[in-house]
Amino acid sequence: MGAKRVRELFSQARMSSPSIIFIDEIDSVASKRHINAQSSSQTLNQLLTEMDGFLTKERVVVIGATNMPDALDPAITRPGRFDKMIHLSAPDLKGRIAILNHYIKKINADPKLPVEDIARRTVQFTGAELRNLVNQAIIHAIKHKKSAADIEDFDEAYDKIVMGVTRRGLKGTQEDIKATAYHEGK
């Protein structure tokens, strides 16, 4: 079905030109080919065929996004295909504030929520990670029967994202606890 969908997508783009085809997570269809993966190889081959068939007058631009450029098949990154790479860094403080405000306005949040403080803690968080932070905070608030997410909920969400889920009931011996304390103290 993948190759057929690729043909249909490019056909629609040509009929609607000028147009842009945006393929998110391009590595899912254009990763390095393996002998055993025939169906994904057919999809990639069809994508390559469609991109080779472009004429300048068709006015179709193809853009792909990935977090794993090393996983892409060399054929997809040749000149005339996905040969230009633009690396996007994580948002700066101003960007994180704007992203957090965008997602926070969609939930019930404490009006006194210190958004700038949250943004300062989330250096190197992407937009998706900030959205996840807001989602985790509201889930925490709901679990604790709160009408609005507050800083405590955001702190818990941050800890969950950065350090993982709290393992309750995990008990160590007094010796284990002391050894861990020494290790963490160094």
C-alpha positions in Angstrom: 0.0 0.0 0.0 2.9 2.4 0.6 4.0 2.7 -3.0 0.4 3.3 -4.1 0.0 6.0 -1.5 3.2 7.7 -2.6 2.0 7.7 -6.3 -1.4 9.2 -5.2 0.2 11.8 -3.0 2.5 13.1 -5.8 -0.4 12.9 -8.3 -2.5 15.1 -6.1 0.4 17.5 -5.5 1.0 17.9 -9.3 -2.7 18.6 -9.9 -2.8 21.2 -7.1 0.5 22.9 -8.0 2.0 25.0 -6.7 2.1 22.8 -3.7 4.3 21.5 -0.9 4.6 17.9 0.2 5.8 17.7 3.8 6.8 14.2 5.0 7.3 14.1 8.8 9.5 11.4 10.1 10.9 10.8 6.6 13.1 8.1 8.1 10.0 5.8 8.5 9.7 5.6 4.7 13.3 6.4 3.5 15.5 4.6 6.0 18.4 2.5 4.7 17.2 -0.5 2.7 17.5 -4.0 4.0 17.1 -7.1 1.9 14.3 -8.5 4.1 12.2 -5.3 4.1 10.6 -5.6 0.6 7.5 -3.5 1.2 9.4 -0.5 2.7 11.9 -0.8 -0.1 9.1 -0.5 -2.6 7.8 2.6 -0.9 11.2 4.2 -0.9 11.7 3.2 -4.6 8.4 4.8 -5.5 9.4 8.0 -3.6 12.7 8.1 -5.4 10.9 7.6 -8.8 8.4 10.3 -8.1 11.1 12.8 -7.1 13.2 12.0 -10.2 10.2 12.7 -12.4 9.8 16.3 -11.3 9.9 19.1 -13.9 10.6 22.6 -12.9 7.3 23.8 -14.2 5.4 21.5 -11.9 6.1 23.7 -8.9 6.0 21.0 -6.3 8.4 21.2 -3.3 9.1 18.2 -1.2 10.2 18.7 2.4 11.1 16.0 4.9 11.7 16.1 8.6 13.6 13.6 10.8 15.4 13.3 14.1 17.6 10.6 12.6 19.3 11.8 9.5 21.9 9.1 9.8 19.2 6.5 9.2 18.3 7.8 5.8 19.1 5.8 2.7 21.9 7.4 0.7 19.8 7.5 -2.4 17.3 9.9 -0.8 20.0 12.4 0.1 21.6 12.7 -3.4 21.6 16.0 -5.2 18.2 16.9 -6.5 16.4 15.0 -3.8 16.7 15.8 0.0 20.1 17.3 -0.5 19.7 20.4 1.7 19.6 20.0 5.4 18.5 22.6 7.9 19.2 21.8 11.5 16.8 23.3 14.0 17.9 23.8 17.5 15.7 23.7 20.6 13.9 27.0 21.2 15.5 29.7 23.3 13.9 31.1 26.5 11.6 33.5 24.6 10.5 30.7 22.3 9.9 28.3 25.2 7.8 30.9 27.0 5.7 31.4 23.9 5.3 27.7 23.3 4.3 27.1 27.0 1.8 29.9 26.9 0.3 28.5 23.7 -0.3 25.1 25.3 -1.1 26.4 28.8 -4.0 28.5 27.5 -5.7 25.3 26.3 -5.8 23.8 29.9 -7.1 24.8 33.2 -4.0 26.3 34.8 -3.4 28.4 37.9 -3.4 32.1 36.7 -0.3 32.7 38.9 1.6 29.9 37.2 5.3 31.1 36.8 5.6 30.3 33.1 9.0 32.0 32.8 10.4 29.9 35.7 9.1 26.8 34.0 10.7 27.9 30.7 14.0 28.5 32.5 14.0 24.9 33.8 13.3 23.4 30.4 16.5 24.3 28.5 16.9 22.1 25.4 13.2 21.0 25.5 11.7 20.9 22.0 8.2 22.1 21.3 6.9 18.5 21.5 8.6 18.0 24.9 7.0 21.3 26.2 3.6 20.1 25.0 4.2 16.8 26.8 5.2 18.7 29.9 1.9 20.6 29.9 -0.1 17.4 29.2 1.7 15.6 32.1 1.0 18.5 34.4 -2.7 18.5 33.7 -2.9 14.8 34.1 -1.2 15.0 37.4 -3.6 17.8 38.5 -6.6 15.7 37.4 -5.3 12.6 39.3 -5.1 14.8 42.4 -8.6 16.2 41.8 -7.4 19.7 41.3 -9.4 22.2 39.2 -6.3 23.7 37.7 -2.7 22.7 37.2 -0.3 24.6 39.4 3.5 24.7 39.8 3.5 21.5 41.9 1.9 19.7 38.9 4.5 21.1 36.6 7.3 20.1 38.9 6.0 16.6 39.0 5.6 16.5 35.3 9.2 17.8 34.8 10.6 15.2 37.1 8.6 12.4 35.4 9.9 13.5 31.9 13.5 14.0 33.0 13.9 11.2 35.5 11.2 8.8 34.7 8.2 7.5 36.6 8.6 7.3 40.4 8.9 3.7 41.6 6.9 3.5 44.8 7.5 0.7 47.2 11.1 0.2 46.1 12.9 -0.4 49.4 16.6 -1.0 49.8 18.5 -2.2 52.8 20.0 0.5 55.1 23.3 -0.5 53.6 22.0 0.1 50.0 20.6 3.5 51.0 23.9 4.5 52.7 26.0 3.4 49.7 23.6 5.3 47.3 23.9 8.4 49.5 27.8 8.3 49.4 27.7 7.7 45.6 25.3 10.7 45.0 27.3 12.9 47.4 30.5 12.6 45.5 
